[in-house]
């Protein structure tokens, strides 16, 4: 990825496109973020899929990652195999007694924490005499964070970063009452966004991948 593919690089490119070095950077940054959230919030893109890992020997609480949006699945793996945990409503999870076994291999989410229930393997050892642990894996969809610092990089892959430029340009031109230019930029942005969906959305990749290369691959300088 190009080292200039960040908020500062995007702002510089947009200023060049606008042919206006005095255009307020705060406004451009806001428009970049507006375009960013509009596009990324529209689909479950593969580049938003993340895995968070933690080790445990028994039931517990897992603070959700700061960028957590929604969960795909939760698994616990040890020397005996991999065990998928099933979701249980918070009402049922907290109402069942620990010793009843009703919530074993279950989890629920409350607030910004994930509560899970597993058989206690504290003190158990494997065939080599090593302490046994569960390797918890949380497969989840990340939410984008606002680009604030000059070095902040968007989650959108580099080859489709032009989407953010076009989205911000459209907003800048609309602010200057140049609605024709804004419309042209929006059309180009929609074309690239459709292409990105074909390439990076799982439900599209379940079928034959019809994506083509981006219309243009920019260098961010």
Secondary structure, DSSP 4 states (H G I P E B T S, - for coil): --TT-SHHHHHHHHHHHHT-TTS-HHHHHHHHHHHHHHHHTTS-BGGGEEEEEEEESS-EEEEPPTTEEEEEEEEEEETTEEEEEEE--HHHHHHS-GGG-TTTTEEEEETTEEEEE----TT-B-TTSPBP-EEEEEEEEEPP----STT---SS-GGGTHHHHHHHHHHHHHHTT-HHHHHHHHHHHHHHHHHHHHHHBHHHHTS-------S------
